Amino acid sequence: MHSIDLNADLGEGFGHWRLGDDDALLDVVTSANVACGFHAGDPATMHRICRAAVSRGVAIGAQVGYRDLAGFGRRRIDYDLDELRDDILYQMGALEGFCRVAGGRVAYLKPHGALYNTAAVDAGQASAVVAAALAYDAGLPVLCQPGSVLARLAVDAGLPVVGEGFADRGYRADGTLVPRSAAGAVIHDPAAVVARAVRMAVEGEVEAADGSVVPCRVASICVHGDTPGAVDLAAQVRAGLRAAGAEVAAFT
């Protein structure tokens, strides 16, 4: 039986403001990408999510981003690369503290938003992500798009790489994601999202916005926690994967 991980971005509120239903999503997903305070999240939120994830047996990943609370980490920043490496290390260390208190650990690394998209094509920023992961734990898995620059550099450095697909995001013909500012960036039809998830998991491919078929061999599928109806959508994706014969389980 084929195994596939189901992940979601969690803990993306800040202070009294919360985004999405973290607790409900933790009952569905197998891995939680937890915001580490730079694009979203705060100490109390990280603590709460880590405790809840550990209690449910959900793997915890550090979702690291640009220092951009106002823009939710979705605006590219041209960093000094050593500074970017250190910002990533800082975020991972912060989350690790709350993981340890909860009886867990940071099990993988995943860039967020504009950093995710930039590291997929930019060797400089991808190298900073890889350097941070290597410095933190040379065996730490990196969750990223298959075939991306980040994936290639991480493999070259000896890091485990886990290919990730996005069930609810549009793809371009080159395998990159449709920018959120463009039409078709987010897929809203639940049936389409489920079908795309199953196709990625079983056939290793996804249909791009122009109708072409893009190779997309993945071990983890993401459903965004800020998508309207995210909890029900994630539950439908999980049910669809299981109906297709996949075992839904964390990759770590």
Secondary structure in CASP SS format (residue, H / E / C, confidence):
PFRMAT SS
TARGET T0000
AUTHOR 0000-0000-0000
METHOD secondary structure of the structure
MODEL  1
M C 1.00
H C 1.00
S E 1.00
I E 1.00
D E 1.00
L E 1.00
N E 1.00
A E 1.00
D E 1.00
L E 1.00
G C 1.00
E C 1.00
G C 1.00
F E 1.00
G C 1.00
H C 1.00
W E 1.00
R C 1.00
L C 1.00
G C 1.00
D C 1.00
D H 1.00
D H 1.00
A H 1.00
L H 1.00
L H 1.00
D C 1.00
V C 1.00
V C 1.00
T C 1.00
S E 1.00
A E 1.00
N E 1.00
V E 1.00
A E 1.00
C C 1.00
G C 1.00
F C 1.00
H C 1.00
A C 1.00
G C 1.00
D C 1.00
P H 1.00
A H 1.00
T H 1.00
M H 1.00
H H 1.00
R H 1.00
I H 1.00
C H 1.00
R H 1.00
A H 1.00
A H 1.00
V H 1.00
S H 1.00
R H 1.00
G C 1.00
V C 1.00
A E 1.00
I E 1.00
G E 1.00
A E 1.00
Q E 1.00
V E 1.00
G C 1.00
Y C 1.00
R C 1.00
D C 1.00
L C 1.00
A C 1.00
G C 1.00
F C 1.00
G C 1.00
R C 1.00
R C 1.00
R C 1.00
I C 1.00
D C 1.00
Y C 1.00
D C 1.00
L H 1.00
D H 1.00
E H 1.00
L H 1.00
R H 1.00
D H 1.00
D H 1.00
I H 1.00
L H 1.00
Y H 1.00
Q H 1.00
M H 1.00
G H 1.00
A H 1.00
L H 1.00
E H 1.00
G H 1.00
F H 1.00
C H 1.00
R H 1.00
V H 1.00
A H 1.00
G C 1.00
G C 1.00
R C 1.00
V E 1.00
A E 1.00
Y E 1.00
L E 1.00
K E 1.00
P E 1.00
H C 1.00
G H 1.00
A H 1.00
L H 1.00
Y H 1.00
N H 1.00
T H 1.00
A H 1.00
A C 1.00
V C 1.00
D C 1.00
A H 1.00
G H 1.00
Q H 1.00
A H 1.00
S H 1.00
A H 1.00
V H 1.00
V H 1.00
A H 1.00
A H 1.00
A H 1.00
L H 1.00
A H 1.00
Y H 1.00
D C 1.00
A C 1.00
G C 1.00
L C 1.00
P C 1.00
V E 1.00
L E 1.00
C E 1.00
Q C 1.00
P C 1.00
G C 1.00
S C 1.00
V H 1.00
L H 1.00
A H 1.00
R H 1.00
L H 1.00
A H 1.00
V H 1.00
D H 1.00
A C 1.00
G C 1.00
L C 1.00
P C 1.00
V E 1.00
V E 1.00
G E 1.00
E E 1.00
G E 1.00
F E 1.00
A C 1.00
D C 1.00
R E 1.00
G C 1.00
Y E 1.00
R C 1.00
A C 1.00
D C 1.00
G C 1.00
T C 1.00
L E 1.00
V C 1.00
P C 1.00
R C 1.00
S C 1.00
A C 1.00
A C 1.00
G C 1.00
A C 1.00
V E 1.00
I C 1.00
H C 1.00
D C 1.00
P H 1.00
A H 1.00
A H 1.00
V H 1.00
V H 1.00
A H 1.00
R H 1.00
A H 1.00
V H 1.00
R H 1.00
M H 1.00
A H 1.00
V H 1.00
E H 1.00
G C 1.00
E E 1.00
V E 1.00
E E 1.00
A C 1.00
A C 1.00
D C 1.00
G C 1.00
S C 1.00
V E 1.00
V E 1.00
P E 1.00
C C 1.00
R C 1.00
V C 1.00
A C 1.00
S E 1.00
I E 1.00
C E 1.00
V C 1.00
H C 1.00
G C 1.00
D C 1.00
T C 1.00
P C 1.00
G C 1.00
A H 1.00
V H 1.00
D H 1.00
L H 1.00
A H 1.00
A H 1.00
Q H 1.00
V H 1.00
R H 1.00
A H 1.00
G H 1.00
L H 1.00
R H 1.00
A H 1.00
A C 1.00
G C 1.00
A C 1.00
E E 1.00
V E 1.00
A C 1.00
A C 1.00
F C 1.00
T C 1.00
END
